[in-house]
């Protein structure tokens, strides 16, 4: 929505020529402020998406680490398992949800 709003404000620039000369600066200021607000809103949405992606990654790693620590495996085995890639079709994924 923010990108759509930004593009709409950009299209307003074509209406400036239809306004009286004394209102051009005021109209330009309104359009620029609207574009700035739309850009700020879009950046906030992107930042939120980045934060959520990082949070999900952190939760996955924490869950996996917690499960390994509680598994009772020797430390050497835990280190080996920690180095394996996270994949839903491997390791003990089917069993971890049962605990």
Rosetta blueprint (number, residue, H / E / L):
1 X L
2 X H
3 X H
4 X H
5 X H
6 X H
7 X H
8 X H
9 X H
10 X H
11 X H
12 X H
13 X H
14 X H
15 X H
16 X H
17 X H
18 X H
19 X L
20 X L
21 X H
22 X H
23 X H
24 X H
25 X H
26 X H
27 X H
28 X H
29 X H
30 X H
31 X H
32 X H
33 X H
34 X H
35 X H
36 X H
37 X H
38 X H
39 X H
40 X H
41 X H
42 X H
43 X H
44 X H
45 X H
46 X H
47 X H
48 X H
49 X H
50 X H
51 X H
52 X H
53 X H
54 X H
55 X H
56 X H
57 X H
58 X H
59 X H
60 X H
61 X H
62 X H
63 X H
64 X H
65 X H
66 X H
67 X H
68 X H
69 X H
70 X H
71 X H
72 X L
73 X L
74 X L
75 X H
76 X H
77 X H
78 X H
79 X H
80 X H
81 X H
82 X H
83 X L
84 X L
85 X L
86 X L
87 X L
88 X L
89 X L
90 X L
91 X L
92 X L
93 X H
94 X H
95 X H
96 X H
97 X L
98 X L
99 X L
